[in-house]
């Protein structure tokens, strides 16, 4: 009788290195290791050999980087969704796609279960499992961190040493990191003390600190078509090349480094250091363009949508009717978001330097201090009388308190 097949979300990091032999010992199964490439670069090098050496029967490397940008990053960008006003959802956006790809492999392989290395305290267990439930509810989910006796990353390192397994991290550098083409996150070690300042010189991978950025400013223009960035400094690029270039430019100028104490889905607070150089440029430029092309009511309502959209993405609720409905609204508002945004990058700052759009709602003849034919200063008096009528009535009745 053939053994049960279990598909493992494999990164080659500490957790998944330990999980392969652990699964084989506890389930007497065949482990199929699947690495989903969402732009983590050289981190995927040599993973097949490592997975097979650790006991996997088969290894898949699935490059979904462009799909990640076009189907997950761009909808979130167009929504203007930032979690708790700071976190740009780099890990959150990638998880539904990773889980969807794992489901595709599991169904093709006839596997009975999907295994992930997420801890029982983290957000990612929720994101992975909600997606699996939505797309393939018949598949079992195995989460070793909720089952085994190991309590920490130090326990895992000790497990590797005891079982003669090559450990992918060293004891002094066992930060928990997640990297993709959008960002890199850092958690653990001294960062678990919110009173302690981060050692940025040791931490940063995509960026320099603002203090170490060039003393000369960098001029940059970004072209958008219907809310999607398409060109840098007038040069059109495909989505992958464009984001890589923005990461390079933004990282060199110390753009997009944040330190946040965020509220996890499971209820606790956690501290993370995030580097999102290119993404931060995209968001700021997109926001600048929307100020020009959206009317007051649409922009105000879209800000509310952005908050809810970010909450859904953060919580792993990508494949839900509400997220899809919000995306439909956002796509509608993005029809006019075409134009060019000019910026100056300087030591961690993004300074607006002029925006143009064929759909601009700005009319100089109306906005100018010089009176034109389309607007009479005299019209303001009647507007103020009607706009303030309820306040006037309250004042007449002595109901307004000056406090």
Buried (B, 14 or more C-beta within 10 A) or exposed (E): EEEBBBBBBBBBBBBBBBBBBBBBEEBEBBBBBBBBBBBBBEBBEEBBEBBBEBBBBBBBBBBBBBBBBBBBBBBBBBBBBBBEEEBBBBBBBBBBBBBBBBBBBBBEBEBBBBBBBBBEEBBBBBBBBBBBBBBBEEBEBBBBBEEBEBEEBEEBBBBBEEEEBEBBBEEEEBBBBBBBBBBBBBBBBEBEEEEEEBEBEEBBEBBBBBEEBEEEBBEBBBBBEBBBBBBBEEEEBEBBEBBBBBBEBBBBBBBBBBBBEBEBBEEEEBBBBBBBBBBBBBBBBBBBBBEBBBEEEBBEEBEEBBBBBBBBBBBBBBBBEEBEEBBEBBBEBBEBBBBBBBBBBBBBBBEBBEBBBEEBEEEEEEEEEEEEEEBEEEEEEEEEEEEEEEEEEEEEEEEEEEE
